[in-house]
């Protein structure tokens, strides 16, 4: 069950990382950033919503890919709740992708 299957994030109560780690100890969580900021190529997630929790990292990434395919504009992440913080290094792609022909 996806908690936010097709809901818009503004309908969901935002939560802090500390609360997520208490509610989902020892789990992988698929979260959506509700409030985030960037500074020196670090993305700091301030408020999030939990979409789903998992015990298996492969299932967590599968859930991420499924949700990203349905909602590519949403800011989604997978974290393990053993992490003390949720800073993400921002990487930007610049360049031309080469098209391959079969």
Long-range contacts (C-beta under 8 A, 24 or more apart in sequence): 1-52, 2-51, 2-52, 2-63, 2-67, 3-49, 3-50, 3-51, 3-52, 4-32, 4-49, 4-51, 6-70, 9-34, 9-49, 9-74, 12-49, 13-49, 14-47, 14-48, 14-49, 15-47, 15-48, 15-49, 15-50, 16-46, 16-47, 16-48, 17-45, 17-48, 17-83, 17-85, 17-86, 20-48, 20-50, 20-81, 21-81, 21-82, 21-83, 23-50, 24-50, 24-53, 24-81, 25-81, 26-81, 26-82, 27-53, 27-54, 27-55, 27-80, 27-81, 28-53, 28-54, 28-55, 28-56, 28-57, 28-59, 28-60, 28-78, 28-79, 28-80, 28-81, 29-53, 29-54, 29-60, 29-78, 29-79, 29-80, 29-81, 30-54, 30-60, 30-63, 30-64, 30-67, 30-76, 30-77, 30-78, 31-76, 31-77, 31-78, 31-79, 31-86, 32-74, 32-75, 32-76, 32-77, 33-75, 33-76, 33-77, 36-75, 38-90, 41-89, 41-90, 42-87, 42-88, 42-89, 42-90, 43-87, 43-88, 43-89, 43-90, 44-86, 44-87, 45-77, 45-86, 45-87, 45-88, 48-86, 51-76
